[in-house]
Amino acid sequence: MTQFQFQQIGVVHSCYKQKFGIPRQPGLVKQASASIELLPPFNRLDTLDGLEGFSHIWVHFIFHQCINDNWKAKIRPPRLGGKKKMGIFATRATHRPNPLGLSVVELLSIRQEDGRVFIDIAGADLLDQTPVVDIKPYLPYADAITDAQGGFAPERTELKPVFFSELALSQLNDYKETYQRDLKPLIEQVIGQDPRPSHMTQQQGRTHANTLWNADVKWVAENGQFHVLYIDYPFGD
Amino acid sequence: MTQFQFQQIGVVHSCYKQKFGIPRQPGLVKQASASIELLPPFNRLDTLDGLEGFSHIWVHFIFHQCINDNWKAKIRPPRLGGKKKMGIFATRATHRPNPLGLSVVELLSIRQEDGRVFIDIAGADLLDQTPVVDIKPYLPYADAITDAQGGFAPERTELKPVFFSELALSQLNDYKETYQRDLKPLIEQVIGQDPRPSHMTQQQGRTHANTLWNADVKWVAENGQFHVLYIDYPFGD
């Protein structure tokens, strides 16, 4: 079997410290700001000349937590509630013959700091520390196919409302003052998409946790509603 | 530097037998029909279950004629007439740090023949024998960003008219009877996009040749018009 060698050209820095809670497609959570850092010998601003004119970019990345996992011919996409199996190439599942991911993200800015080169992006569905193997401009005339048919995933998932306890709200205020970062819209979008695997969606009262940046957000699902209980911070790092 | 191993999952069979003449983006030449053959152990219909509901698919492939070439930080995109340099990651050029290509193509059908599994596609910009490393469904709600800004390549290239000699027209008729394949629209689109590299566009009267399937198409550019002289067939193979 023919093999190809790919080298890492960059690394993702993002709010998503764990797989659980990452939106299943990019762009769903507009609040997710992240950056791609170009690694040597690619850490040169000139490799990005002209990219600033594009509003969106493609990121080719590695599902680095799935590299040595076995692939299966069929998997259960979360979009189908875990009830139906689909062929692996009919999905964007992470356990693929080649653990290659593809995301279109919004390009915010390109900056250099202490010799390090960063591309700031929004709408990312990328795990922190994800290896990047290529970056390409999004070409609307070729890539935006407005009449495309979307098979079993024709539409965006609707966000459900998320409620916050008094404690959570006051913690969010304190967090914002401390870190100059408003977590609330990010939490609303990450939890509002219902990140639970399908086998958990019938369970009541179980406390879930999502780590976003250095905050661990504790929440429960009750009667189809999501309630944030409290936030543990600083967490990890 | 971190390296990743990718294995080939399929191979492209296409009308494009050489790099010259391949559209610079997929979808430009709707006539280009091609197929992806899944290679063992991936040559299983069940890996594609559910894909038939999608009108378009992403093909991740290898620029196999550029694998050992060196990358440059800046290149001259053909869209800018060879006059201006852009950063390699601001283009989709083939000479990249990782020779990874990305094309969205129309999905026509999925078929099995003598134990071989084929995905028939249209609108492909893929060289014959291109190695494929992944196939994913095109998700309109995530991938079709209608308000994206396209930098220095905001629009599709307009096709120019292509004229045929009497000899070429009669050869096209004969070719069609022999091979049940109408080459004319494909030729009009391949040549009508002006496939010449920018340093050649000022040259008059030079005979160019494009191999499409098993036909070698000879043509000239004169006063901004394209004239097909004759067709050499069967050619190659």
Interface residues (C-beta under 8 A of the other chain):
Chain A: M1 T2 Q3 F4 Q5 F6 Q7 Q8 I9 Q25 P26 G27 L28 L39 F42 R44 L45 D46 T47 L48 D49 G50 L51 E52 G53 F54 S55 H56 W58 H60 I62 I67 A73 K74 K85 M86 G87 I88 F89 A90 T91 R92 R96 P97 N98 P99 L100 L102 V104 P131 V133 D134 I135 K136 P137 Y138 L139 P140 Y141 A142 D143 A144 I145 T146 D147 A148 Q149 G150 G151 F152 A153 P154 E155 R156
Chain B: M1 T2 Q3 F4 Q5 F6 Q7 Q8 I9 Q25 P26 G27 L28 L39 F42 R44 L45 D46 T47 L48 D49 G50 L51 E52 G53 F54 S55 H56 W58 H60 I62 I67 A73 K74 K85 M86 G87 I88 F89 A90 T91 R92 R96 P97 N98 P99 L100 L102 V104 P131 V133 D134 I135 K136 P137 Y138 L139 P140 Y141 A142 D143 A144 I145 T146 D147 A148 Q149 G150 G151 F152 A153 P154 E155 R156
